[in-house]
């Protein structure tokens, strides 16, 4: 029953629009 409530595997995250790498660079700059 719990498995049914789990996130639908039929609709996985769109790989066509991956997280922007630009955001990662900004975070590194803040750390510096």
Biopython code that builds the backbone (N, CA, C, O; Angstrom):
import numpy as np
from Bio.PDB.StructureBuilder import StructureBuilder

atoms = [
    (1, "UNK", "N", (0.850, -1.203, 0.000)),
    (1, "UNK", "CA", (0.000, 0.000, 0.000)),
    (1, "UNK", "C", (0.889, 1.259, 0.000)),
    (1, "UNK", "O", (0.612, 2.222, -0.715)),
    (2, "UNK", "N", (1.947, 1.236, 0.802)),
    (2, "UNK", "CA", (2.863, 2.385, 0.885)),
    (2, "UNK", "C", (3.545, 2.611, -0.465)),
    (2, "UNK", "O", (3.802, 3.745, -0.868)),
    (3, "UNK", "N", (3.833, 1.500, -1.155)),
    (3, "UNK", "CA", (4.523, 1.596, -2.446)),
    (3, "UNK", "C", (3.683, 2.384, -3.444)),
    (3, "UNK", "O", (4.221, 3.129, -4.263)),
    (4, "UNK", "N", (2.372, 2.220, -3.374)),
    (4, "UNK", "CA", (1.486, 2.910, -4.318)),
    (4, "UNK", "C", (1.541, 4.426, -4.115)),
    (4, "UNK", "O", (1.401, 5.192, -5.068)),
    (5, "UNK", "N", (1.743, 4.843, -2.884)),
    (5, "UNK", "CA", (1.790, 6.271, -2.581)),
    (5, "UNK", "C", (3.130, 6.882, -2.979)),
    (5, "UNK", "O", (3.262, 8.102, -3.079)),
    (6, "UNK", "N", (4.130, 6.014, -3.207)),
    (6, "UNK", "CA", (5.463, 6.503, -3.576)),
    (6, "UNK", "C", (5.401, 7.285, -4.880)),
    (6, "UNK", "O", (4.439, 7.161, -5.638)),
    (7, "UNK", "N", (6.440, 8.100, -5.144)),
    (7, "UNK", "CA", (6.482, 8.904, -6.364)),
    (7, "UNK", "C", (6.305, 8.005, -7.591)),
    (7, "UNK", "O", (6.872, 6.913, -7.640)),
    (8, "UNK", "N", (5.524, 8.452, -8.582)),
    (8, "UNK", "CA", (5.285, 7.662, -9.797)),
    (8, "UNK", "C", (6.558, 7.500, -10.615)),
    (8, "UNK", "O", (7.150, 8.483, -11.061)),
    (9, "UNK", "N", (6.971, 6.264, -10.806)),
    (9, "UNK", "CA", (8.193, 5.997, -11.571)),
    (9, "UNK", "C", (7.941, 6.166, -13.065)),
    (9, "UNK", "O", (8.875, 6.256, -13.861)),
    (10, "UNK", "N", (6.659, 6.208, -13.428)),
    (10, "UNK", "CA", (6.309, 6.346, -14.847)),
    (10, "UNK", "C", (6.695, 7.729, -15.363)),
    (10, "UNK", "O", (6.969, 7.903, -16.551)),
    (11, "UNK", "N", (6.716, 8.710, -14.465)),
    (11, "UNK", "CA", (7.055, 10.075, -14.872)),
    (11, "UNK", "C", (8.305, 10.556, -14.130)),
    (11, "UNK", "O", (8.212, 11.338, -13.183)),
    (12, "UNK", "N", (9.474, 10.081, -14.569)),
    (12, "UNK", "CA", (10.730, 10.475, -13.926)),
    (12, "UNK", "C", (11.116, 11.904, -14.276)),
    (12, "UNK", "O", (10.581, 12.482, -15.222)),
    (13, "UNK", "N", (12.045, 12.475, -13.514)),
    (13, "UNK", "CA", (12.472, 13.850, -13.772)),
    (13, "UNK", "C", (12.983, 13.983, -15.206)),
    (13, "UNK", "O", (13.690, 13.098, -15.689)),
    (14, "UNK", "N", (12.641, 15.066, -15.891)),
    (14, "UNK", "CA", (13.082, 15.286, -17.273)),
    (14, "UNK", "C", (14.590, 15.466, -17.358)),
    (14, "UNK", "O", (15.145, 16.406, -16.789)),
    (15, "UNK", "N", (15.247, 14.562, -18.071)),
    (15, "UNK", "CA", (16.706, 14.637, -18.200)),
    (15, "UNK", "C", (17.095, 15.713, -19.203)),
    (15, "UNK", "O", (18.253, 16.126, -19.271)),
    (16, "UNK", "N", (16.107, 16.164, -19.987)),
    (16, "UNK", "CA", (16.387, 17.177, -21.006)),
    (16, "UNK", "C", (16.714, 18.520, -20.354)),
    (16, "UNK", "O", (17.452, 19.332, -20.913)),
    (17, "UNK", "N", (16.153, 18.739, -19.162)),
    (17, "UNK", "CA", (16.396, 20.013, -18.476)),
    (17, "UNK", "C", (17.077, 19.767, -17.131)),
    (17, "UNK", "O", (16.432, 19.859, -16.087)),
    (18, "UNK", "N", (18.374, 19.454, -17.146)),
    (18, "UNK", "CA", (19.108, 19.200, -15.909)),
    (18, "UNK", "C", (19.354, 20.487, -15.128)),
    (18, "UNK", "O", (19.217, 21.584, -15.670)),
    (19, "UNK", "N", (19.715, 20.351, -13.866)),
    (19, "UNK", "CA", (19.958, 21.533, -13.032)),
    (19, "UNK", "C", (21.025, 22.418, -13.674)),
    (19, "UNK", "O", (22.031, 21.911, -14.170)),
    (20, "UNK", "N", (20.819, 23.710, -13.669)),
    (20, "UNK", "CA", (21.786, 24.636, -14.271)),
    (20, "UNK", "C", (23.110, 24.616, -13.519)),
    (20, "UNK", "O", (23.147, 24.762, -12.297)),
    (21, "UNK", "N", (24.181, 24.435, -14.256)),
    (21, "UNK", "CA", (25.512, 24.381, -13.633)),
    (21, "UNK", "C", (25.950, 25.776, -13.192)),
    (21, "UNK", "O", (26.890, 25.925, -12.412)),
    (22, "UNK", "N", (25.262, 26.787, -13.697)),
    (22, "UNK", "CA", (25.609, 28.170, -13.360)),
    (22, "UNK", "C", (25.358, 28.437, -11.878)),
    (22, "UNK", "O", (26.059, 29.232, -11.252)),
    (23, "UNK", "N", (24.349, 27.763, -11.326)),
    (23, "UNK", "CA", (24.011, 27.964, -9.919)),
    (23, "UNK", "C", (25.115, 27.396, -9.032)),
    (23, "UNK", "O", (25.399, 27.940, -7.965)),
    (24, "UNK", "N", (25.734, 26.306, -9.470)),
    (24, "UNK", "CA", (26.794, 25.676, -8.676)),
    (24, "UNK", "C", (28.006, 26.598, -8.595)),
    (24, "UNK", "O", (28.666, 26.675, -7.559)),
    (25, "UNK", "N", (28.291, 27.288, -9.677)),
    (25, "UNK", "CA", (29.453, 28.189, -9.720)),
    (25, "UNK", "C", (29.247, 29.362, -8.764)),
    (25, "UNK", "O", (30.188, 29.808, -8.108)),
    (26, "UNK", "N", (28.021, 29.855, -8.691)),
    (26, "UNK", "CA", (27.721, 30.997, -7.823)),
    (26, "UNK", "C", (27.918, 30.608, -6.361)),
    (26, "UNK", "O", (28.399, 31.407, -5.557)),
    (27, "UNK", "N", (27.543, 29.383, -6.025)),
    (27, "UNK", "CA", (27.674, 28.921, -4.641)),
    (27, "UNK", "C", (29.144, 28.826, -4.257)),
    (27, "UNK", "O", (29.518, 29.158, -3.133)),
    (28, "UNK", "N", (29.971, 28.374, -5.184)),
    (28, "UNK", "CA", (31.408, 28.238, -4.908)),
    (28, "UNK", "C", (32.031, 29.608, -4.665)),
    (28, "UNK", "O", (32.898, 29.761, -3.805)),
    (29, "UNK", "N", (31.590, 30.590, -5.420)),
    (29, "UNK", "CA", (32.117, 31.959, -5.276)),
    (29, "UNK", "C", (31.785, 32.504, -3.888)),
    (29, "UNK", "O", (32.612, 33.159, -3.253)),
    (30, "UNK", "N", (30.568, 32.228, -3.428)),
    (30, "UNK", "CA", (30.156, 32.705, -2.109)),
    (30, "UNK", "C", (31.034, 32.086, -1.024)),
    (30, "UNK", "O", (31.400, 32.754, -0.057)),
    (31, "UNK", "N", (31.371, 30.806, -1.191)),
    (31, "UNK", "CA", (32.220, 30.123, -0.216)),
    (31, "UNK", "C", (33.592, 30.770, -0.144)),
    (31, "UNK", "O", (34.173, 30.899, 0.933)),
    (32, "UNK", "N", (34.107, 31.177, -1.297)),
    (32, "UNK", "CA", (35.429, 31.798, -1.344)),
    (32, "UNK", "C", (35.399, 33.139, -0.604)),
    (32, "UNK", "O", (36.418, 33.825, -0.527)),
]
sb = StructureBuilder()
sb.init_structure("model")
sb.init_model(0)
sb.init_chain("A")
sb.init_seg("    ")
for serial, (resi, resn, name, xyz) in enumerate(atoms, 1):
    if name == "N":
        sb.init_residue(resn, " ", resi, " ")
    sb.init_atom(name, np.array(xyz, "f"), 0.0, 1.0, " ", f" {name:<3s}", serial, name[0])
structure = sb.get_structure()
